[in-house]
Amino acid sequence: MIRKLRRKFILINLLLVGLVLTVVFVLLVASNARRLCDQSDAAMRMALNWQDGESPRFEIGSPPPDRVHQDDGGRFSMVPVFVVTIGDGIVTSVNDGGQVEVSEETAELAAELALDIGTERGVLNTLHLRFLREERPDGTIQIAFADQSWESTSLRTLILSCLLIWLLAMTAFFFVGLFLSGLALRPAEKAWKQQRQFVADASHELKTPLTVILANTGIVLAHPEDSVSAQSKWLEYTQEEARQMKGLVEDLLFLAKSDAARQEIRTSEVDLSELIQGCLLPFEPVAFEAGVQLEARVDPGLTLTGDAGQLRRLVRILLDNAVKYAGEGGAVEVTLARQQDKLRLTVRNTGEPIPPEHLPHLFERFYRADAARDRAQGGYGLGLAIAKAITEHHRGKISVSSSSESGTIFTVILPRSA
């Protein structure tokens, strides 16, 4: 899928760039064709003002013919032009300015074709000539002809140059698009891999309780003559697995809504200090049974705007995680303090440090630094992912550090207003 998306990305970029370059080059060629045509017309207009026997001087690099005054010696940019004079339907003279070689037969044929067309100006495609016709007061007709060959050569050179530039530009943009597509689609590729892993992990986690439920119900159905009390053990196992599966499905639904930005947040003024104290009470007997010392340093009266239910769940996830991994004889320390215009919540446990290679992945779904241990304690690897989602809902940040000296510390920074 990612490869196909990458090809589409490159193809769309090339189509857009190719279309833009094509439009630019077409306009460039069209404007140059119009300019060359105007230059030929200007040269023919000036040639009609030649005097008989005059040999005008061609000057390369001079101003265009339409900008040259009549009293400056008849100079104009070098355009092959000759003039045919017709009187009583007969060619009386051909003035080539001494610079253009044209035979009388060609001049007469050109004049005949121009007269047959009957318009003031036009193009003789068979002879590759432009013509401009003018009637004199004495009844004679003068027709100026300009060679189109130089126009065709100029346009052909320009078109070939544009094609070469177009090909080079498309090749360059192909490699640029190849590089940029890799950068642009890297987040999508990561998300796609995470989604596939998420589906695989969710299927695996749901498979275990479903297998147990099916096995227990199979045992119950195999002994239909037994009473409910006689088979209560299997029913209780089934209920426990169903309860755990329900919790897993609810967690998955919470994360799915978070991804779709459809998670409902009921904001209100929350006394976070009081909320944390309320979360600590249920964990005191749990910590006592696990042989863990639970300490708290919570500054009173610290409030923020947020969802009390989600914040309570965040604190419970961090406390549950800390108590589980503090180890017997360990300690868990909860701290809440003001940090400028934010609140800083830290939960530290003194258990075994988490290896550095696991730290960047702790907030990923279904990720376990110690998979066997986490499964034994009933976890699915979704708690910290949910904690991160709740923190981000409140425009906060969550991070973790772990070392043998300071232990494992989860830090949550929350703004006062969500």
C-alpha positions in Angstrom: 0.0 0.0 0.0 2.8 2.5 1.0 4.7 1.6 -2.2 1.5 2.3 -4.3 0.9 5.5 -2.5 4.5 6.6 -3.1 4.1 5.9 -6.8 0.9 8.0 -6.9 2.7 10.8 -5.0 5.5 10.9 -7.5 3.2 10.6 -10.5 1.0 13.5 -9.3 4.0 15.7 -8.7 5.4 14.9 -12.1 2.0 15.6 -13.8 1.7 18.9 -12.0 5.3 20.0 -12.7 5.0 18.8 -16.3 1.8 20.7 -16.9 3.2 23.9 -15.5 6.4 23.6 -17.5 4.4 22.8 -20.7 2.2 25.8 -20.2 5.2 28.1 -19.6 7.1 26.8 -22.6 4.0 27.0 -24.9 3.5 30.6 -23.9 7.2 31.3 -24.4 7.2 29.8 -27.9 3.9 31.6 -28.8 5.3 34.9 -27.6 8.5 34.5 -29.6 6.6 33.5 -32.7 4.5 36.6 -32.4 7.6 38.7 -31.9 9.3 37.2 -34.9 6.2 37.8 -37.0 6.0 41.4 -35.9 9.7 41.9 -36.7 9.1 40.6 -40.2 6.1 42.8 -40.7 8.1 45.8 -39.5 10.9 45.0 -41.9 8.5 44.7 -44.8 6.8 48.0 -43.9 10.2 49.7 -44.0 11.2 48.0 -47.2 8.1 49.5 -48.9 9.7 52.9 -48.3 12.9 52.1 -50.1 13.7 54.3 -53.0 14.4 52.8 -56.4 18.1 51.7 -56.6 18.6 52.2 -52.9 20.8 49.7 -51.1 19.9 49.8 -47.4 22.5 49.0 -44.8 21.7 46.0 -42.6 22.9 46.4 -39.0 22.9 43.5 -36.7 21.9 44.4 -33.2 20.2 47.6 -34.1 16.7 48.6 -32.7 13.8 46.7 -34.1 12.5 48.0 -37.5 9.4 49.5 -36.0 11.5 51.8 -33.8 13.8 53.1 -36.5 13.0 56.6 -38.0 12.8 57.2 -41.7 15.7 59.7 -41.6 18.3 57.5 -40.1 19.6 55.9 -43.3 17.0 53.1 -43.5 18.8 50.9 -41.0 16.9 47.9 -39.6 17.6 44.5 -38.1 18.7 42.0 -40.6 15.6 40.3 -42.0 15.8 38.9 -45.6 13.4 41.2 -47.5 12.8 42.1 -51.1 10.2 44.4 -52.8 8.3 43.7 -56.1 6.7 46.6 -58.0 3.8 45.8 -60.3 2.4 48.1 -62.9 -0.5 47.2 -65.2 -0.4 43.7 -63.9 3.3 43.3 -64.9 6.4 43.1 -62.6 8.3 46.2 -63.4 11.1 46.0 -60.9 12.5 43.8 -58.1 14.4 45.6 -55.3 16.4 43.2 -53.3 18.4 45.8 -51.5 21.6 44.3 -52.7 21.5 41.8 -49.9 19.0 39.2 -50.9 19.5 36.9 -53.9 16.1 36.3 -55.6 15.5 35.3 -59.2 13.0 37.1 -61.4 11.1 33.9 -61.8 10.7 33.5 -58.0 9.8 37.2 -57.6 7.2 37.0 -60.4 5.7 33.7 -58.9 5.6 35.3 -55.4 3.9 38.4 -56.8 1.3 36.3 -58.7 0.5 34.2 -55.7 0.2 37.3 -53.5 -2.2 38.9 -56.0 -4.3 35.8 -56.2 -4.8 35.8 -52.4 -6.1 39.3 -52.6 -5.4 40.3 -49.0 -3.2 43.1 -47.8 -0.9 40.7 -45.9 -0.5 37.0 -45.7 1.8 34.0 -46.0 2.9 32.0 -49.0 3.5 28.6 -47.5 4.8 27.0 -50.8 7.6 29.6 -51.0 8.0 30.2 -47.2 7.4 33.9 -47.6 5.4 36.6 -45.8 4.1 39.4 -47.9 2.8 42.9 -47.3 0.9 44.7 -50.1 0.6 48.4 -50.7 -1.0 50.4 -53.5 0.8 53.6 -54.6 -1.0 56.9 -55.6 0.3 56.4 -59.1 -1.6 53.1 -59.4 1.3 50.8 -59.1 1.4 48.0 -56.5 4.3 47.2 -54.3 4.6 43.9 -52.5 7.3 43.4 -49.8 8.3 39.8 -49.1 10.1 38.5 -46.0 11.7 35.1 -45.8 10.2 32.8 -43.1 13.2 30.5 -43.0 14.9 32.5 -40.2 11.7 32.5 -38.2 11.3 28.7 -38.5 15.0 28.2 -37.6 14.7 30.4 -34.5 11.5 28.7 -33.4 12.9 25.3 -34.0 15.9 26.1 -31.9 13.8 27.5 -29.1 11.4 24.4 -29.2 14.3 22.0 -29.0 15.8 24.0 -26.1 12.5 23.9 -24.3 12.1 20.2 -24.9 15.6 19.6 -23.5 15.0 21.7 -20.5 11.6 20.0 -20.0 13.2 16.5 -20.1 16.0 17.6 -17.7 13.5 19.3 -15.3 11.2 16.2 -15.3 14.2 13.9 -14.6 15.4 16.2 -11.8 11.9 16.5 -10.3 11.5 12.7 -10.5 14.5 12.2 -8.2 13.4 15.1 -6.0 9.9 13.6 -5.8 11.4 10.2 -5.0 13.3 11.8 -2.1 10.4 13.9 -0.9 7.9 11.1 -1.1 10.1 9.1 1.3 10.0 12.0 3.7 6.4 12.8 3.3 5.1 9.2 3.6 7.4 8.2 6.4 4.7 9.1 9.1 2.1 7.3 7.0 4.3 4.3 6.7 4.9 4.3 10.4 1.2 4.6 11.1 0.4 1.8 8.7 2.9 -0.5 10.4 1.6 0.5 13.8 -2.0 -0.2 12.6 -1.0 -3.7 11.3 0.8 -4.4 14.6 -2.1 -3.1 16.6 -4.6 -5.3 14.8 -2.3 -8.3 15.2 -1.8 -7.7 18.9 -5.5 -7.0 19.5 -6.4 -10.2 17.8 -3.9 -12.1 19.9 -5.1 -10.6 23.1 -8.7 -11.3 22.3 -7.9 -14.9 21.2 -6.7 -16.0 24.7 -9.9 -15.1 26.7 -12.1 -16.3 23.9 -10.3 -19.7 23.9 -10.7 -20.0 27.7 -14.4 -19.0 27.5 -15.1 -21.6 24.7 -13.2 -24.3 26.7 -15.1 -23.5 29.9 -18.5 -23.4 28.2 -17.6 -26.7 26.4 -16.9 -28.3 29.8 -20.3 -27.1 31.1 -22.2 -28.3 28.1 -20.5 -31.7 28.3 -22.1 -32.2 31.7 -25.7 -31.0 31.3 -26.9 -33.2 34.2 -24.7 -31.3 36.8 -26.2 -28.4 38.7 -25.1 -24.8 38.4 -23.4 -25.0 41.8 -21.5 -28.0 40.7 -20.1 -26.2 37.7 -19.7 -22.8 39.3 -15.9 -23.0 39.0 -16.1 -23.1 35.2 -18.7 -20.4 35.1 -16.6 -18.1 37.3 -13.6 -18.6 35.0 -15.8 -17.7 32.1 -17.0 -14.6 33.8 -13.5 -13.5 34.8 -12.3 -13.9 31.2 -15.3 -12.1 29.8 -14.7 -9.3 32.3 -11.1 -9.0 31.2 -12.1 -9.1 27.6 -14.7 -6.3 28.2 -12.0 -4.2 29.8 -9.7 -4.8 26.8 -12.4 -3.9 24.3 -13.2 -0.7 26.3 -9.5 0.3 26.2 -9.4 -0.3 22.5 -12.5 1.7 22.0 -11.0 4.6 24.0 -7.8 4.6 21.9 -9.8 4.4 18.7 -11.9 7.4 19.7 -8.7 9.2 20.6 -7.2 8.5 17.2 -10.4 9.8 15.5 -10.5 12.9 17.8 -14.0 11.8 18.8 -13.2 11.3 22.5 -15.6 13.3 24.5 -14.0 15.6 27.1 -16.2 17.0 29.8 -14.1 19.9 31.0 -14.6 21.6 34.4 -12.5 23.1 37.1 -10.6 20.1 38.7 -8.8 20.2 42.0 -5.9 18.0 40.9 -4.4 17.9 44.4 -7.6 16.5 45.9 -8.1 14.1 42.9 -4.6 12.6 43.5 -5.2 12.2 47.2 -8.5 10.4 46.4 -6.6 8.0 44.0 -3.9 7.3 46.6 -6.4 5.9 49.2 -7.4 2.7 47.2 -3.7 2.0 46.4 -2.5 2.0 50.1 -3.8 -1.5 50.9 -2.5 -2.7 47.4 0.9 -1.3 48.1 0.9 -2.7 51.6 0.2 -6.2 50.4 2.9 -5.9 47.7 5.4 -4.7 50.4 5.7 -1.4 48.7 6.0 1.9 50.6 3.7 4.6 49.2 4.6 8.2 49.7 3.1 11.4 48.4 4.1 15.1 48.3 1.2 16.9 46.9 0.9 20.7 47.1 -2.6 21.6 48.1 -5.1 23.7 46.1 -3.6 23.1 42.6 -6.4 23.2 40.0 -6.7 23.0 36.3 -9.4 22.8 33.6 -10.0 19.3 32.4 -11.9 16.1 32.4 -11.9 14.8 36.0 -12.7 11.2 34.9 -9.9 11.0 32.5 -7.4 12.7 34.8 -8.4 10.2 37.5 -7.7 7.4 35.1 -4.4 8.8 34.2 -3.3 9.0 37.9 -4.5 5.4 38.5 -2.6 4.0 35.5 0.6 5.6 36.7 0.1 4.5 40.3 -0.8 0.9 39.2 2.2 0.7 37.0 4.5 2.0 39.7 3.2 -0.3 42.4 3.5 -3.3 40.1 7.1 -2.7 39.2 8.4 -1.2 42.4 9.2 -4.7 43.7 8.9 -6.1 47.2 10.5 -3.7 49.6 10.5 -0.9 47.1 8.9 2.5 47.2 6.6 4.6 45.2 6.7 8.4 45.4 4.0 10.7 44.0 4.7 14.4 43.6 2.5 17.3 42.4 3.9 20.8 42.2 3.4 24.0 40.3 5.8 24.7 37.4 5.3 28.3 36.2 1.8 28.3 34.5 1.7 24.5 34.4 1.3 21.6 36.9 4.0 18.9 37.2 3.0 15.4 38.3 5.7 12.8 38.8 5.3 9.1 39.8 8.6 7.4 40.8 9.2 3.8 41.7 12.4 2.2 42.9 12.1 -1.1 41.0 14.6 -2.5 38.5 15.4 0.2 35.8 14.0 -0.2 32.4 16.7 -0.8 29.7 17.3 2.3 27.6 16.2 0.5 24.4 12.7 0.0 25.7 12.1 3.6 26.9 11.1 5.1 23.5 8.5 2.4 23.0 6.8 2.3 26.4 3.8 4.4 25.3 3.2 2.3 22.2 0.1 0.0 22.3 0.6 -3.5 23.5 4.3 -2.9 24.1 5.8 -4.7 27.1 9.3 -4.2 28.3 8.8 -7.6 30.1 6.1 -9.4 28.3 6.0 -12.5 30.5 5.8 -10.5 33.7 3.2 -8.2 32.4 0.9 -11.0 31.2 1.2 -12.7 34.6 0.0 -9.5 36.3 -2.9 -9.2 34.0 -1.8 -6.3 31.8 -2.3 -5.9 28.1 0.2 -3.1 27.4 -2.4 -0.5 26.8 -2.2 1.5 30.1 0.6 3.8 29.2 -0.8 4.3 25.7 -4.1 5.4 27.3 -2.1 7.7 29.7 -0.4 9.3 26.8 -3.7 9.8 25.0 -5.3 11.4 28.1 -2.3 13.7 28.5 -2.4 14.8 24.9 -6.2 15.5 25.2 -5.3 18.0 27.9 -2.5 19.5 25.7 0.1 18.1 28.1 3.3 16.0 27.8 4.3 12.8 29.3 7.8 11.4 29.5 9.7 8.6 31.3 13.3 8.2 32.5 14.9 5.2 34.3 18.2 4.6 36.0 19.5 2.4 38.8 20.2 5.5 40.9 16.9 7.4 40.6 14.5 4.6 39.7 11.8 4.9 37.0 10.1 8.3 36.9 7.0 9.2 34.8 6.6 12.9 34.4 3.3 14.6 33.3 3.2 18.3 32.5 -0.3 19.7 32.3 -1.4 23.3 31.4 -3.7 25.0 33.9 -6.4 25.4 31.2 -7.1 22.6 28.7 
